[in-house]
């Protein structure tokens, strides 16, 4: 069962996307499909949710989304360039006009001084061809909380894009 605020936001995303005639794709790493799951939990979502990519490994990011190997080598999986490439790739490899991406470090391990646990990068590729980036530093609030907060941010980005 989704937290009530996440369900309400997902319902709003679906409603706005239906009214705008927009198809949606998701590209997820640290959330493991939770954004797509939140969207598809809503009745009527099949009208606007095209597909979701769970690209946990670098290989999946390259193979499924076309994230360039040099981007991953130079900036890492958890970075603005990778988040942007993931969103663009999800849009390019789907029928969607809007795609959101999430890549981060949910923890409890895996963090570093440069990329601490709780660091998450998001990108939204919109229908007008623009790609916006958001970086959040949730801190070491626990794996489940980082993932839930990431879903909230991703759905908020989708809502902003669909409500335009």
N, C-alpha and C positions, 0 to 999 in steps of 0.2 A: 504494500500500500504506500502510495506516495504521500509525502507531507502535503497538507492542504494548500499551502502557498504555491508549491511547485505544480500541483494539479491545476490550480486556478490560473497560473501563468500559462501552462501548456494549453488549457482551454482557450485562453485569449489568443495565443499564437495561432492555433488552428482556426479559430473564428476569423481573425484578420486575414490569414492566408487564403481562406476560402473566398472571402469578399474581394480580395485583391487578385485572385486567380493565380496565386504563386505556389509553385512546387518547392519543397524543402528537401535538402540533403544534410546529413550530419557526418562529420569526420572526427572520431573520438579516439583518444589514447587513454589517458588516466581515468576517464569516466567509464570506459569499457562498454559503451552502448546505453548508458543511463539517460542521455538526452533523447535518443531515439525512442527508448522505452517510455519515457514520460510523454512524448508526443503521441506515440501509438496507443497509449492507454486511453486516449480520448476518442469517444465515438465520433465518427466522421473523418478521422485523421487520414484514412485511405484516399480521400479526395486531394490531399495536399502533401503528404509525406511520400517522397519518391523512394529514398533509400538511406540507409545508414552504413557508414564504413567504420569498423572497429579496427584501427591500425595501431596495435600495441607495439609492434616491433618496427625498427627502421626499415627492414625489408618490406613489410606490409605498406608502410608509408610510401616507399618508392614504387612498389608494384601496383598497388591499388589506386593511389592518388597521383602518382607521377612526381612526388617530391624529389627534387634533384639530389643525387648522392652528395654533390659538393656542398649543398646547403646543410645537410645533416653533418657532414664532416667538419665544416667550418664553424657552424653555430650550435650544433647539437639538436637533439629531438625536442628539447624544452627551450624554445626560443621564438622570438617574434617572426623571423623569416620562415621557420618551419610551420608555425601556425598559419601564416598567410598562404604558404604553398599548399597546406592541407585543405584550407577552405577553397582555394582556387581549383585544386584538384578534384574535390568533391563535386563542385559545380560542373567542371569540365567532363567528369566521368558519370554524369547523371542527366536527368531531364529537369533538374531543379533550376530555378532562377535565383534562389537564395540558399547559401550553405554556411554552416557554422562549424568551426573547428575548436577542439580543446586538446591541449597537450601540457602536461605538468608533472609534478612530483607530489604524489599523494602521501607518501611515507608509509611506515615510520622511518624507513631507511632510504638511501638513494640520494640524499641531499649533499650539498657541498657549500663552501663559503659563497661561491658565485651563484649557485642555484640551490637555495635552501628548500627543505621540505615545506610544502605549501605554496610554492611558486607555480603559477598556472598561466599559460598564454592562451588567448582566445583570438579568433579572427572571424569576421563575417564578410562573406562575398555577396554583394547585393545585386539586384537586377540591373542596375545602371553600370555595372562593371567595376565598381569601387570595392576595395577591400579595407576594412577598418580593423585595427588591432587593439586589444585590451590586455593589460598585464595585471594580475592580482597576486598579492602575497598574503595568503591566509594565515601563514604561520603553522606551527606544529600543533594543529587543533585536532589531530587524529585523522586517520585515513578516510573513514566514512564521512566525516564532516567536510574535509577538503573536497571529496567527490560531490557531496550534496550542494555545497556552496558553488562548485563549478557548474553544476546543472542549473542552478539559479541564474548565474551570470550568462550562460549560453542561451537559456530561454529568454532572458531579458534582451539579448542582442537580436534574437530572432523576432521578438515582439516589436522592437524598434524598427526593424527592417520591413516587417509585414504591415505595420500600421502606417507607413509613409504614404 
